[in-house]
């Protein structure tokens, strides 16, 4: 694809990411409140909450193979269409079990959208550079964390549940309309250097999983992604409870704490890439894990409300910067293994980390104070920091460019030539 075409596609990709986040952000609020409106029991509420992510665990890897085989354009269009229709039909039968079925259906087809989008974003990194590596995710999370929930409440007040769900569907149809201006139709967009088309079968799914063991850099980056998503899920679910129970916050103030962490996360996605471009991946990862470790250790003890606010902001910055490092590394690995394959794996690893973080965090929280769970998380973060530091000290074993951004590696190759 020539440079002019890439410049033409870039605004469309940003808009597509924003629509994707906005629709899910509104849906998250609407689904929770609709469940209450339908008088779902505690058991049914738990099933609906689980249904929002269960399908992702089963279809992310097959979707990655599909994208690698056919390119991201058709799966992205199909995912937008199916999700839009499902949300429009959700209020048609006002029962808890229909809501549960619709929610589960969306979770199974949602990877068609986000794995395809992630593939395109990874492909564009070579063009946009390290400084703008987090822009796509930043646009998505702005809609998901900041604008979507507020807009969801407003839509419910003005239009009711039927109108709100139709509006959610409209965001997916709008994304469908933008897709031709943001994504190339050619299959080669997903092919990278991976060679022939993979077959869509369970053997290929198993081969994708085995890459985590056979490719040390991919396995390490996926471990980082799994960990940060687990931390993010635990914080997002339990910090409001901690603030209410242990700090005496009011409901509004506790929710604002979560918003503050989300805003810090989004800001780091838009701004921290400039540091990556200056420092290189080595120093960037070390600084990211250092910030994350400090935030988790601060969160693990009752130091008072001011430090709780500080730790929450630092957590958002740490999670955002580690995400950028992971994203750049996935992009480089995708050039060799295939963007679709890598996108499918990252699409599985992140949600799996979030699911397990909430599950294990809630279980451990029943045995110890919820806030104490941040302590072993901080210890793991220090372990990852040491792991990255050791890679710095032993480049011969992992490759001197193992955790450098693509543009730095190319610069060195050109200089050597």
N, C-alpha and C positions, 0 to 999 in steps of 0.2 A: 504494500500500500504506500503510495507516495506521501510526501510530507503535507502537501496541501489537503489531501483527503483526510489525513489524520487530524489536522487542525479543524476541519469541518466536523469531524465526528466527536471531538472532545466536549463541546458544550452539550451535545445530545446525551453523552454518557453521564455527565454531571446531572442533567435534568432527569434522566432515567433512574439514577441512583436516588435522587430526591423523591421521586414518585414512589419508588419501592419502599423507602423508609416511612413515608407519610402514610401510605395505606396500612402498613403493619402497625404503625403507632396508633392510628385511629381504631383499628380492629382490636388491639389489645385492651383498650378501655371499653369499647362497645361490648366485647364478649364477656368481660368480667361483670359489667353492669346488667347485661341482658340475662346472664345466669341468675343473678339476684332477682331480677324482675320475674323470671319464670319460677322462682322459689325452689331452686335446686338445693338438694340436701348437701351436707358436708361431703359425703361420699361422691355425689355427682359433681360437685365443684372440683374435687380432686381429679376425677376422670377428665373433666373438660380442660383443666390446667395441663394434665399430662398429654392430652390429645393434641395440644398445640405444637408439640415437638416430637411425638412418637414417630410419625411418618418420615421425618428427616433422617432418622437413624437408619432407616431401611432403604431409602431411595437415593441418598446422596451419591454413593459409589456407582450404582447403575447409571445415574444421570451423568456423572463424569465420563463414563464410557460412551454414552450417547453423544455427548458434546464433542468428545474427542473423535468420534466416528463421523458425525454429520456437521460439526460446527455449532456455534452457540445461537445462531439466528432463529432457526425453527423451534428448538426447545424453549427459548425465551418467549417467543410468540405464543406457543401452546400453553406455557405456564401462566402467562398473563391472562390469556383468555379463560382458562379453566378456573383460576383463582377469582377472577372478576365475576364469572357466572355463579360460582359457589357462594360468594358473599352476597350477591343480589338475591339469591334464593333462600338464604339463611332464615329471614323472618317470615317466609311463606308459610311455614308450619311452626307455630309458636309452642313447641314442646322442648323439654330439656334434652331428650334423646335425639331429636332432629338437629338441635344445636351441636350436640356432641358429634354426630355423624358428619355434619358439615365442617366442623373444626378439624376433625381427623382427616377428612378428604383433602382439605387445604394443606395440611402438614405433609401429605404424601406427594402432592404435586408442586409444592413450593420450591423444592430443589431445582425443578426445571427452570425457575427464574433465577435464583440466587447463585447456583453453580454456573449457569451460563453467563450471568453478569460478572461474576468473579473471574471467569476465564477471559472475558474481554478486558477487564481492568488489568489483569496480569499481563496481557499482551501489550497493553498501552504503556507499561512502565518504561520501556526502552525509549519511548517518545517523550513522556511527560517528565521523567527524571526523578531523582530521589526527593528533591525539594517539594514535589507535589504528590508524593506517593500516597499520602493519606487523604487526599481530597475526595476521592470517590467514596471512601468509607465515611468521611466527615459529612458529605452531603446526605448519605443514607441515614446516618445516626442523628443528624439535625432533625430530619422528619420523624424518625422513630422515637427519639428520646425527648425532644423539646417541643416541636410544633404539633406532632400527631396527637399526643394525649390531650393537650389543651384544645385543639380543634375538635377532637372527639367529644369532649364534654359539651362544647358549644353546639355541635351538630345534634347531639341528643336532646339538648334543651329546646332547640328550634324545630327540629324535624322529627323527633321521636326515633324509635329503633329502626323502623322500616326505612325512613329517609336516611338515617346514618349508614345503614348497611348498603343502600343504593349508592351513597357517596363513596363508600369504601370500594365498591365495585368499579365506580367511575375512575378512581385513581389507577386501577389496573388496566382499564381500557385506554386511559390516557397514555400509560406507559407503552401499551401495545401500539398506539399511534406514533409514538416517538421512536420506537425501535428501528424502523427503516433508516432514520436519520442518525442513528447512533451505533449500529452494528452492521458490519459487512455480512452479506449473504454467503460469501464463499466459505467452503469447508476449511480452507487452509488457515483461517483465523485461529482454529483450535489445534492445528496439527503440530506446530513447532518443529522440533527436530526428532520427533518420535517415530517417524516412518509410517508404516502401513496402518490402515484402520483396524482398531481392535474389535473383536467380536463381543456382542452383548450377551454374555453368559456368565454363570457363576464361577467358572474357571478364571475369567478375566477379573472378576471382582476379587477373588482370592489373590490373584497376582498383584492387584493394586495394594492390598493390605500387606503383602510380603515386601513391598517397596519400603515400608517403614523400618524393616529390619535390615534390608540389603543396602539401603542408602542412608548412611549415618547422618548426613546433614538434614535430610528430609525427616528422619526419625527425631532428631534433636529439635528441629523447628516445630514439628507437630507436638512434641512434649511441651514446649513453651506455650503453644497455642492452647492446648488442652488445659494447662495450669491456669493461664490468665482468664480463660472463659469460666473455669470453675470458681476462681476468686470473684469475678464480676457477678456471676449468678448468685453466689452466697451473699455478697454485699448487697446486691439489689433487693434480695428477698428479705434479709434479716436486719438490715441496718435501721429500718423504720421501727421494728420491734425493740431493738437495742436502745434507740434514742428515746422511745416512749417509756420503756420499763426502767432503764438504768440511769437516764439523764434527765428525766422529767420533762422532756420536750412535749409540746402540743402536737396535734396531728399535722397542722399546717407546717410547722417548723420542721418536723421530722421528714415530711415529703420534700420540703425545700432542700434539706440536706442531700437527698438522693438526686434532686435536680442539679445541685451544685457539682456533685461528682460527675454527672452526665455532661454538664457544660464544660468542665475541665477536660474530660475525655475528648469531646468534640474539638475544643480549641487546640489540643495537642495534635490531633489528626491534621488540622489545617496548617499548623505552624512548625511543628517539630521536625518535619522533613528537611527544613533548611539546615538544621544541625547535622542531620545524617549526611547531607551533601558536603558539609564542611569537614566533619570528623571522620567519616568512614564508618563502616558497620561495626568495627571492633569497639571503638570508644563509645559509639552510640548505644550498643547493647549493654555495655557495662554501666553506663550512666542510667539507662532505663531500669535495669534490675536493681540498681542502688536506690533509686527513688521509690520503686515498688516495695522493696524490702523495708525501707524506713516507714512508709505509710502503713504497711501491715503490722509492724512492730508497735507503732503508735496506736493502731486500732485494737491491739490485743489487750490493752490495759485501760483502766478508767483514769485518764489523766485530766479530765475536765472538759467542758464543752468547747472552749477555744481550740484545743488540740484535736478534738473530734472533727471539727470543721477543717482544720489544716490537714489532718490525715486523709479525709475524704477527698479534698482537692488534689493532694499528692497521688492518691490512688488513681484518680482519673487520668492524671498526667502519665503515671507509670504504665497503666494499661494501654493508653493510646500510643505511647512511644514503642512499647514492645510489639504492638500490633503492626506498626510501620516496619519495624525490623523484620518481623515474620513475613509480611507481605512482599518485601523486596527479595527476601531469600526464596520464597515460593516462586516468585517470578523467574529468578535465575534457574532454579531447578526445573521449572516448567519448560524452559527453552530446550532442555535436554531430554526430559521424560515425556513431554506433552502437556500443554496447559490444561486440557480437559481432565487428564488423570490427576494432576495436582489439585485442581479445583474441586474435584469430587472428594479427594481425601481431606482437604481443608474444610469442605462443607460438612463432612462427618465429624472430624475431630473437634471443632469448636462447639457445636451443639451437644456432643457427647460429654465434653468437659462441663458445660453448663448444667446438663442434666445430673451428672454425678456430683457436681459441687453442691447443688441444692439438696440432693438426696442424702449424701453423706454428711453434709453440714447440718441438716435438720436432725439426723439420727444422733450425731455426736453432741448436738446442742441439748439433747435430752439428758445427756450424762454430765456435761460440763456447762459452764456459763457460755452463752453464745459468743460473747466477745473473746473468750479464750481460744476459740477456733482459729482466730487470725494468727496466733502465735506459731503453730506448726506450718501454716501457710508462709509466714515470714521466714521461717527456717528453711523451707524448700526454696524460697526465692534466693536466699543467700547461697544455697547449694548450686543453683543455676548460675549465679554470679561467679562462683568459683569455677564452674565448668567452662564458662566463656573465657575467664581469665587464663585457665590452663590451655585453652586453644590458642591464645595469644602466645604462650610460652613455648608451644610445641607445634609450630606451623608445618613442620615437615611431615607430621603424622596425619594432619587433616587437610593440608593444602594451604598455602599462604593466602590464597584468595577465597578461602572457605566461607568467610563471613564478611566479604566486601561487596558493596553494591556494584552492579554491572558496569556502570560508567567508569568507576575507578579501575576495575579489572581491564577494560578495554584500553584505558589510558596507558596502563603499564605495558600492555601488549604492543601498543603502537610505539611506545618509547623504546622498547626492546628491539623492535624491528628497525 
